[in-house]
């Protein structure tokens, strides 16, 4: 049972770090896909130089 004294704070710290990382990714717009990049790569006219 003494191991819980260490595991609970460690898990809370790691969960907090994951939450901070998620909000950082949202703030820096990592999840935006305005040009449909995921669909453009599937087409036959795919080029290696995307439009700016």
Residue pairs with C-beta under 8 A, 6 or more apart in sequence:
25 31
35 50
35 51
37 50
40 46
40 50
